[in-house]
């Protein structure tokens, strides 16, 4: 246990000391914030207002709360995965530069080393993502706060589950990487593509019907929808209490993926939690199996 703790501390410290990995992990949140500040804010506001019935007046605070909730959910949904991949790149770098050989020369169990990478990835990712969550909640408090205490706790739970999912996913994918080129390629693909396929950059409702069915098989899709529901439930409820027609609110929910469908069947938030947790367990199981097979081959 002492060896595991020592290795975990070493991996966490190296991640935060490595400016390349650390700043790369912040690229996606930074891009989202810049896009929002320069382009998306007014686009989102115009889009919401155009979908409202004529004669309906909505306060600036409600609009800001609605737009802010969409931004926050998108940022956190993507960051929990991309940061996990960046954190886990340390495992690949140790393999590429030969550090892992120095570690395995000592009487160290291979399983201990693998577990230390996994735990360190989770800790590093959680530190960054929960810090980002606090910043996002502060932003909502300034622009338009409509979250209940329960919604706030659920957002934190969503981030925790997505961080675990991202840690397991990155561990499985990075397990097979053996070169710096492969590491760079995976980092680029994940950073550029994950936000689109999980519905963070563009709502899934705007995809073609065929593509909507495809992304319905991806667990990350449900993570984004969970965050959407919990960041927007308060502001949507306030809009309803101010007399906004139910049909208009349902239209907003559909356009923002609060209502998500799997082959025409609406997926409830409880089912989304189960899908994410089950996906984490499956990926963790694969990571364990891969390590067992690898160790048997060495022996």
C-alpha positions as CSV (number, residue, x, y, z in Angstrom):
1,X,0.0,0.0,0.0
2,X,2.9,2.4,0.8
3,X,4.4,1.7,-2.6
4,X,1.0,2.4,-4.3
5,X,0.6,5.7,-2.4
6,X,4.2,6.8,-3.3
7,X,3.7,6.0,-7.0
8,X,0.4,7.8,-7.1
9,X,1.9,10.9,-5.5
10,X,4.7,10.7,-8.0
11,X,2.4,10.6,-11.0
12,X,0.2,13.4,-9.7
13,X,3.2,15.7,-9.1
14,X,4.7,14.9,-12.5
15,X,1.5,15.8,-14.2
16,X,1.2,19.2,-12.6
17,X,4.9,19.9,-13.1
18,X,4.8,19.0,-16.8
19,X,3.7,22.3,-18.3
20,X,3.0,20.6,-21.6
21,X,0.5,18.1,-20.3
22,X,-1.0,20.5,-17.8
23,X,-1.7,23.3,-20.3
24,X,-2.8,20.9,-23.0
25,X,-5.5,19.6,-20.6
26,X,-6.8,23.2,-20.3
27,X,-7.1,23.8,-24.1
28,X,-10.6,22.5,-24.5
29,X,-12.1,24.6,-21.6
30,X,-10.3,27.6,-22.9
31,X,-11.5,27.2,-26.4
32,X,-15.1,26.9,-25.2
33,X,-14.8,30.0,-23.1
34,X,-13.3,32.0,-25.9
35,X,-16.0,30.8,-28.4
36,X,-18.7,31.7,-25.9
37,X,-17.3,35.1,-25.2
38,X,-16.7,36.0,-28.8
39,X,-19.5,34.3,-30.8
40,X,-21.8,31.9,-29.1
41,X,-23.4,34.0,-26.4
42,X,-25.4,36.2,-28.8
43,X,-26.1,33.3,-31.1
44,X,-27.6,31.3,-28.2
45,X,-29.6,34.2,-27.0
46,X,-31.0,35.0,-30.5
47,X,-31.8,31.3,-31.0
48,X,-33.8,31.0,-27.7
49,X,-35.7,34.2,-28.4
50,X,-36.6,33.2,-31.9
51,X,-38.1,30.0,-30.5
52,X,-40.4,31.9,-28.1
53,X,-44.0,32.7,-29.0
54,X,-44.7,36.2,-30.0
55,X,-45.6,38.5,-27.2
56,X,-43.6,36.5,-24.6
57,X,-41.2,38.7,-22.6
58,X,-38.3,37.0,-20.9
59,X,-36.0,38.9,-18.5
60,X,-32.3,39.3,-19.3
61,X,-31.4,37.3,-16.2
62,X,-33.4,34.3,-17.4
63,X,-31.8,34.3,-20.8
64,X,-28.4,34.6,-19.2
65,X,-29.2,31.7,-16.9
66,X,-30.4,29.6,-19.8
67,X,-27.3,30.4,-22.0
68,X,-25.0,30.1,-19.0
69,X,-26.4,26.7,-18.2
70,X,-25.8,25.4,-21.7
71,X,-22.2,26.7,-21.6
72,X,-21.4,25.2,-18.2
73,X,-22.8,21.8,-19.1
74,X,-20.9,21.8,-22.4
75,X,-17.6,22.8,-20.8
76,X,-17.8,20.3,-18.0
77,X,-19.0,17.4,-20.2
78,X,-16.0,17.8,-22.5
79,X,-13.4,18.7,-19.9
80,X,-14.0,15.6,-17.7
81,X,-12.9,13.4,-20.7
82,X,-10.2,15.5,-22.4
83,X,-8.5,16.3,-19.1
84,X,-8.6,12.6,-18.2
85,X,-6.8,11.7,-21.4
86,X,-4.1,14.4,-20.8
87,X,-3.6,13.2,-17.3
88,X,-3.3,9.6,-18.4
89,X,-0.7,10.5,-21.0
90,X,1.9,10.2,-18.3
91,X,1.5,6.4,-18.5
92,X,2.4,6.5,-22.2
93,X,5.3,8.9,-21.7
94,X,6.8,6.7,-19.1
95,X,6.5,3.8,-21.6
96,X,8.0,5.8,-24.5
97,X,11.0,7.3,-22.6
98,X,11.9,4.1,-20.8
99,X,11.0,5.3,-17.3
100,X,8.7,2.4,-16.8
101,X,11.6,0.0,-17.2
102,X,13.4,1.7,-14.4
103,X,10.3,1.4,-12.2
104,X,9.8,-2.3,-13.0
105,X,13.5,-3.1,-12.3
106,X,12.6,-2.8,-8.6
107,X,10.5,-5.6,-6.9
108,X,7.3,-3.8,-7.9
109,X,4.2,-5.7,-8.9
110,X,2.9,-4.6,-12.4
111,X,-0.6,-4.4,-11.0
112,X,0.5,-1.8,-8.4
113,X,2.0,0.3,-11.2
114,X,-1.1,0.1,-13.3
115,X,-3.4,1.0,-10.3
116,X,-1.1,3.9,-9.4
117,X,-1.5,5.4,-13.0
118,X,-5.3,4.9,-12.8
119,X,-5.7,6.5,-9.4
120,X,-3.4,9.4,-10.3
121,X,-5.3,10.0,-13.5
122,X,-8.5,10.2,-11.5
123,X,-7.1,12.5,-8.8
124,X,-5.4,14.9,-11.4
125,X,-8.6,15.0,-13.5
126,X,-10.8,15.6,-10.5
127,X,-8.7,18.5,-9.2
128,X,-9.0,20.3,-12.5
129,X,-12.6,19.5,-13.2
130,X,-13.9,20.3,-9.8
131,X,-12.0,23.6,-9.9
132,X,-13.6,24.3,-13.3
133,X,-17.0,23.4,-11.8
134,X,-16.5,25.9,-9.0
135,X,-15.5,28.6,-11.5
136,X,-18.6,27.8,-13.6
137,X,-20.9,28.0,-10.7
138,X,-19.4,31.3,-9.8
139,X,-20.1,32.5,-13.3
140,X,-23.7,31.4,-13.0
141,X,-24.0,33.2,-9.7
142,X,-23.0,36.4,-11.4
143,X,-25.0,36.1,-14.6
144,X,-28.1,34.3,-13.5
145,X,-28.4,31.8,-10.7
146,X,-31.4,29.5,-10.7
147,X,-29.9,26.3,-9.2
148,X,-31.3,24.7,-6.1
149,X,-29.0,23.1,-3.5
150,X,-30.0,19.7,-4.9
151,X,-29.2,20.6,-8.5
152,X,-25.8,21.8,-7.4
153,X,-25.1,18.5,-5.7
154,X,-26.3,16.6,-8.7
155,X,-23.9,18.7,-10.9
156,X,-21.0,17.7,-8.7
157,X,-22.2,14.1,-8.9
158,X,-22.3,14.3,-12.7
159,X,-18.7,15.6,-12.7
160,X,-17.6,12.8,-10.4
161,X,-19.2,10.1,-12.6
162,X,-17.9,11.6,-15.8
163,X,-14.4,11.9,-14.3
164,X,-14.5,8.2,-13.4
165,X,-15.8,7.4,-16.9
166,X,-13.1,9.5,-18.5
167,X,-10.4,7.9,-16.4
168,X,-11.5,4.4,-17.3
169,X,-11.9,5.3,-21.0
170,X,-8.5,7.0,-21.3
171,X,-6.8,4.1,-19.4
172,X,-8.2,1.5,-21.9
173,X,-7.4,3.6,-25.0
174,X,-3.9,4.7,-23.8
175,X,-3.0,1.1,-22.8
176,X,-2.2,0.4,-26.4
177,X,-0.2,3.5,-27.2
178,X,3.5,3.0,-27.5
179,X,4.9,6.1,-29.2
180,X,4.9,9.9,-29.0
181,X,3.2,10.1,-32.4
182,X,0.3,7.9,-31.3
183,X,-0.1,9.9,-28.1
184,X,-0.3,13.2,-30.1
185,X,-2.8,11.7,-32.6
186,X,-5.1,10.4,-29.8
187,X,-4.9,13.7,-28.0
188,X,-5.8,15.7,-31.1
189,X,-8.7,13.4,-32.0
190,X,-10.1,13.4,-28.5
191,X,-9.8,17.2,-28.1
192,X,-11.3,18.0,-31.5
193,X,-13.9,15.3,-31.9
194,X,-15.3,14.3,-28.5
195,X,-17.2,17.6,-28.0
196,X,-19.1,17.0,-31.2
197,X,-20.0,13.3,-30.7
198,X,-21.2,13.9,-27.1
199,X,-23.4,16.8,-28.1
200,X,-21.5,19.5,-26.3
201,X,-20.5,21.7,-29.2
202,X,-23.7,21.1,-31.2
203,X,-27.0,19.7,-29.8
204,X,-27.7,16.2,-30.9
205,X,-31.2,17.3,-31.9
206,X,-29.5,19.2,-34.8
207,X,-27.9,16.0,-36.1
208,X,-29.4,13.8,-38.8
209,X,-31.7,11.1,-37.7
210,X,-29.2,8.4,-38.6
211,X,-26.4,10.1,-36.6
212,X,-28.7,10.6,-33.6
213,X,-29.2,6.9,-33.5
214,X,-25.5,6.3,-33.7
215,X,-24.5,8.7,-30.9
216,X,-27.3,7.1,-28.8
217,X,-24.9,4.2,-28.2
218,X,-22.2,6.4,-26.8
219,X,-22.2,6.8,-23.0
220,X,-20.7,10.4,-23.2
221,X,-23.9,11.5,-24.8
222,X,-25.9,10.8,-21.7
223,X,-23.3,12.5,-19.5
224,X,-23.8,15.8,-21.5
225,X,-27.6,15.4,-21.2
226,X,-27.4,14.8,-17.4
227,X,-25.4,18.0,-17.0
228,X,-27.9,19.9,-19.3
229,X,-30.8,18.7,-17.1
230,X,-29.2,19.7,-13.8
231,X,-27.8,23.1,-14.9
232,X,-31.1,24.1,-16.7
233,X,-33.8,22.6,-14.5
234,X,-34.0,25.6,-12.2
235,X,-34.1,28.3,-15.0
236,X,-36.7,26.3,-17.0
237,X,-38.8,25.9,-13.9
238,X,-38.6,29.7,-13.3
239,X,-39.6,30.3,-16.9
240,X,-42.6,28.1,-16.5
241,X,-43.7,29.9,-13.3
242,X,-43.5,33.2,-15.2
243,X,-46.1,32.0,-17.7
244,X,-43.9,30.7,-20.5
245,X,-46.1,28.1,-22.4
246,X,-45.3,24.5,-21.7
247,X,-45.0,23.8,-25.5
248,X,-42.3,26.5,-25.7
249,X,-40.4,25.0,-22.7
250,X,-40.6,21.5,-24.2
251,X,-39.2,22.9,-27.4
252,X,-36.2,24.4,-25.5
253,X,-35.7,21.1,-23.8
254,X,-35.7,19.2,-27.1
255,X,-33.3,21.7,-28.7
256,X,-30.8,21.5,-25.9
257,X,-30.9,17.7,-25.4
258,X,-32.5,17.8,-22.0
259,X,-34.9,15.3,-23.6
260,X,-32.8,12.5,-25.1
261,X,-34.1,9.6,-27.1
262,X,-32.8,6.2,-27.9
263,X,-34.7,4.9,-31.0
264,X,-37.7,7.1,-30.3
265,X,-37.8,6.1,-26.6
266,X,-37.1,8.9,-24.2
267,X,-34.2,8.1,-21.8
268,X,-34.9,9.1,-18.2
269,X,-32.2,10.8,-16.1
270,X,-32.1,7.7,-13.8
271,X,-31.3,5.5,-16.8
272,X,-28.5,8.0,-17.9
273,X,-26.9,7.5,-14.5
274,X,-27.1,3.8,-14.8
275,X,-25.6,3.9,-18.3
276,X,-22.6,6.0,-17.2
277,X,-22.0,3.9,-14.2
278,X,-22.3,0.6,-16.1
279,X,-19.9,2.0,-18.8
280,X,-17.4,2.9,-16.2
281,X,-17.5,-0.6,-14.7
282,X,-17.2,-2.3,-18.1
283,X,-14.2,-0.1,-19.1
284,X,-12.5,-0.7,-15.7
285,X,-13.0,-4.4,-16.2
286,X,-11.4,-4.2,-19.6
287,X,-8.4,-2.3,-18.2
288,X,-8.0,-5.0,-15.6
289,X,-8.3,-7.8,-18.1
290,X,-5.8,-6.1,-20.5
291,X,-3.3,-5.9,-17.6
292,X,-3.8,-9.5,-16.6
293,X,-3.2,-10.7,-20.2
294,X,-0.1,-8.5,-20.5
295,X,1.4,-9.7,-17.3
296,X,0.8,-13.4,-18.3
297,X,2.6,-12.8,-21.6
298,X,5.6,-11.4,-19.7
299,X,5.7,-14.3,-17.4
